[in-house]
Amino acid sequence: MARIRVVTDSACDIPESEARRLDIDVVSLSIRFGDDEYTDRVDLTPEAFWAKCKASKTLPETAAPSPGVFQRAYERAQADGCDGVVVLTLSALLSATYQSAVIARDAVAGTIDVRVVDTKAVSMAQGLLAIDVAEAAATGADLDQLVARANSLVPTVGVVAMLDTLEHLIKGGRVGGARALLGQVLSIKPLLELRDGVVAEAGRQRTRAKALVAIVETAASHAPLRRLALVHGASGEVAALEALAAGLATEYPIIVTDMGPVVGTHGGPGIIGLCWVEAEARSR
């Protein structure tokens, strides 16, 4: 039986317990606050990240893992007796992470078979895909089967999230001051979604409550769902969104997890949303 290791990056927001259960090796991006650099989820937890965000006047910056970090992950797989590696990276349009994974793949050519897949996703849309592929790997699927599965699932994943504050978009220069001020005064809650590998605006709601309903309605429009996750960045709306999402039909139980720095840097504290993988009947 083939033994294949799934490697992904920390933009996936996979809970540590799931990564351990499925032997997923999560390669960390780095985060910089001014002159201070941290390794995502190694020496900076999501909780600490959000606390620093609230205290910082400038946006943190994220950086892709170096090829060497990926290469060490591939070498760990080889040392553990794996026959191959499937790497599932965040969207190549959002980060140089995919490129680093490919450079590292070429560096180990001839020693272990490594395949790199651009998920065209981020956060738990990427994470759910990694979980699905890792569960298939645990049943003994070979490298070709796992890559084919990953590629077939890429078009079926989605994300929709609500921004609780426009502050990070203001800090990042993505929203003009007058428009941002108007948005804050009117309590407008922008919605974001994944579209062709990039994060795009998906409308606006006048209240948090309406935004949460819109999130669930968007996910429901993709039903039936195979997998579903609720992700958030220090949000107070988790229970409310979880209750609204309870009616969504999904093959696996919902996963509730923290959103880390990669998306959180731009979304800001209070971001909350749903990520999903469509059921196979729909995806066909």
C-alpha positions in Angstrom: 0.0 0.0 0.0 1.4 3.4 -1.0 2.2 5.8 1.8 1.8 9.4 0.7 2.3 12.5 2.9 0.2 15.5 2.4 2.1 18.8 2.9 0.3 22.2 3.0 1.1 25.7 4.3 -0.2 27.6 7.3 -2.6 29.7 5.2 -4.8 26.7 5.3 -5.9 27.4 9.0 -6.2 23.6 9.6 -6.7 22.9 13.4 -3.6 21.3 14.9 -5.6 18.3 16.0 -6.7 17.6 12.4 -3.2 18.0 11.1 -1.9 15.5 13.7 -4.7 13.0 13.1 -4.0 12.9 9.3 -0.2 13.3 9.5 -0.4 16.6 7.5 2.9 18.5 7.5 2.0 22.2 7.7 4.8 24.5 6.5 4.6 28.0 8.1 4.5 31.3 6.5 6.2 34.2 8.4 4.7 37.3 9.8 6.4 40.6 10.4 5.3 43.4 12.7 7.8 46.2 12.1 11.2 44.7 12.9 9.8 41.7 14.7 9.4 38.5 12.6 7.4 35.5 13.7 6.8 32.0 12.3 3.0 31.4 11.9 1.6 29.1 14.5 5.1 28.2 15.8 6.0 31.2 17.8 2.9 33.3 17.1 -0.5 31.8 17.9 -3.7 33.1 16.2 -4.7 34.6 19.6 -1.4 36.4 19.9 -1.6 37.6 16.3 -5.0 39.2 16.8 -3.9 40.9 20.0 -0.9 42.4 18.2 -3.1 43.5 15.3 -5.4 45.4 17.6 -2.4 47.2 19.2 -0.4 47.9 16.0 -0.8 51.1 14.0 0.5 49.5 10.8 -0.5 46.3 9.0 1.6 43.2 9.6 3.3 41.7 6.5 3.3 38.0 5.6 6.0 36.2 3.6 6.0 32.9 1.8 8.1 30.0 3.2 11.5 29.7 1.6 12.1 26.7 -0.7 14.4 25.3 1.9 11.5 25.0 4.4 9.5 23.0 1.9 12.6 20.9 1.0 13.0 20.0 4.7 9.3 18.9 4.8 9.9 16.6 1.7 13.0 15.2 3.4 11.0 14.5 6.6 8.5 12.5 4.5 11.3 10.5 2.9 13.0 9.8 6.2 9.6 8.6 7.6 9.4 6.0 4.7 6.8 7.8 2.6 6.6 6.9 -1.1 5.7 10.4 -2.2 4.3 13.8 -1.3 1.3 15.8 -2.4 1.7 19.5 -1.7 -1.4 21.7 -1.6 -0.5 25.4 -1.5 -2.6 28.5 -1.1 -3.5 30.3 -4.4 -0.5 31.1 -6.5 -2.2 34.4 -7.3 -2.0 35.4 -3.6 1.5 34.3 -2.6 4.9 33.0 -3.8 4.3 29.9 -1.7 3.5 27.7 -4.7 6.7 28.8 -6.4 8.7 27.9 -3.3 7.1 24.5 -3.2 8.0 23.9 -6.8 11.6 25.0 -6.4 11.9 22.6 -3.5 10.3 19.8 -5.5 13.0 20.2 -8.2 15.7 20.2 -5.5 14.7 16.7 -4.3 14.0 15.2 -7.8 15.2 11.7 -7.9 15.0 11.1 -4.2 11.2 11.3 -3.5 8.3 11.9 -5.9 6.7 15.3 -5.1 3.6 16.8 -6.8 2.6 20.4 -6.2 -1.1 21.5 -6.6 -2.2 25.1 -6.5 -5.5 25.0 -4.6 -6.5 28.4 -5.9 -7.9 28.8 -2.4 -6.9 30.0 1.1 -8.0 29.5 4.7 -10.1 26.4 5.3 -11.2 26.1 1.7 -7.5 25.1 1.2 -7.6 23.3 4.5 -10.7 21.2 3.8 -9.1 20.2 0.5 -6.0 19.1 2.3 -8.1 17.1 4.8 -10.0 15.4 2.0 -6.8 14.4 0.2 -5.1 13.2 3.4 -8.1 11.0 4.3 -7.9 9.5 0.8 -4.1 9.0 1.3 -4.9 7.1 4.6 -6.9 4.6 2.6 -3.9 3.7 0.4 -4.6 5.9 -2.6 -1.5 6.3 -4.8 0.1 9.6 -5.8 -1.6 9.8 -9.2 -5.0 9.2 -7.6 -4.4 11.8 -4.9 -3.3 14.5 -7.4 -6.3 13.7 -9.6 -8.6 14.0 -6.6 -7.1 17.3 -5.5 -7.4 18.7 -9.0 -11.0 17.6 -9.3 -11.9 19.2 -6.0 -10.2 22.6 -6.6 -13.2 24.0 -8.6 -15.6 22.9 -5.8 -14.2 24.8 -2.9 -15.4 28.2 -1.7 -15.2 30.9 0.9 -17.4 33.8 2.0 -16.5 36.0 4.9 -17.7 39.2 6.6 -15.3 42.0 7.6 -16.2 43.4 11.0 -14.1 46.5 10.6 -12.7 48.5 7.6 -9.7 49.4 9.7 -7.3 47.0 8.1 -8.4 47.9 4.6 -7.8 51.5 5.5 -4.3 50.7 6.9 -3.5 48.8 3.8 -4.5 51.7 1.5 -7.2 49.5 -0.1 -10.1 51.8 0.8 -10.1 55.6 0.5 -10.5 57.6 3.8 -13.8 59.2 3.0 -15.4 56.0 1.8 -14.0 54.1 4.7 -15.3 56.7 7.2 -18.8 56.6 5.6 -18.7 52.8 5.8 -17.7 52.9 9.5 -20.5 55.4 10.3 -23.1 53.3 8.5 -21.8 50.1 10.1 -21.5 48.6 6.6 -20.2 45.0 6.6 -18.4 44.1 3.4 -18.4 40.4 2.3 -15.5 38.8 0.7 -15.3 35.6 -1.5 -12.8 33.6 -3.4 -13.1 34.2 -7.2 -10.6 32.5 -9.6 -7.9 32.3 -7.0 -8.1 35.8 -5.6 -10.1 37.5 -2.8 -12.9 39.7 -4.2 -15.7 41.8 -2.8 -19.0 39.8 -2.6 -21.4 42.6 -1.7 -22.2 44.6 1.5 -24.7 44.3 4.3 -25.9 47.0 6.6 -25.8 45.0 9.8 -23.8 42.1 11.3 -27.0 40.0 11.5 -27.8 40.5 7.8 -24.2 39.7 6.8 -24.3 36.4 8.8 -27.5 35.4 7.0 -26.0 36.3 3.6 -22.9 34.1 4.4 -25.1 31.1 5.1 -27.3 31.8 2.1 -24.2 31.9 -0.1 -22.9 28.6 1.3 -26.4 27.1 0.9 -26.4 28.0 -2.8 -23.5 25.5 -3.2 -25.3 22.6 -1.4 -25.2 19.7 -1.0 -21.8 20.2 0.7 -19.2 17.5 1.4 -17.3 19.5 4.0 -17.9 22.8 5.8 -15.8 24.9 8.2 -16.4 28.1 10.1 -13.3 30.3 10.4 -13.0 33.5 12.4 -10.5 36.0 13.7 -11.3 36.7 17.3 -15.0 37.2 16.4 -17.8 37.4 18.9 -20.3 36.0 16.3 -19.1 32.4 16.3 -22.2 31.0 18.1 -24.6 33.0 16.0 -23.0 31.9 12.7 -22.7 28.3 13.9 -26.4 28.3 14.8 -27.4 29.7 11.4 -25.2 27.2 9.6 -26.6 24.2 11.5 -29.2 23.7 8.8 -26.7 23.3 6.0 -26.6 19.8 4.7 -23.0 18.5 4.8 -21.5 15.0 4.8 -19.0 15.7 7.6 -19.5 17.7 10.8 -18.6 21.4 10.7 -15.1 22.3 11.8 -14.8 25.6 13.8 -11.3 27.1 13.8 -9.3 30.2 14.1 -8.3 32.2 11.0 -4.6 32.9 11.0 -2.5 35.8 9.8 -2.4 35.2 6.1 -6.0 36.2 5.4 -6.4 37.9 8.8 -3.8 40.5 7.9 -6.1 42.0 5.3 -9.4 41.1 6.9 -8.8 42.5 10.4 -10.1 41.4 13.8 -13.7 40.1 13.8 -13.5 38.5 10.4 -15.8 35.5 10.2 -17.0 33.2 7.5 -17.7 29.8 6.0 -15.5 27.6 3.8 -16.8 24.5 2.0 -16.2 21.7 -0.5 -19.2 20.8 -2.6 -20.5 17.3 -2.5 -19.3 15.1 -5.4 -22.8 14.7 -6.8 -22.9 18.4 -7.4 -19.3 18.8 -8.5 -19.9 16.3 -11.4 
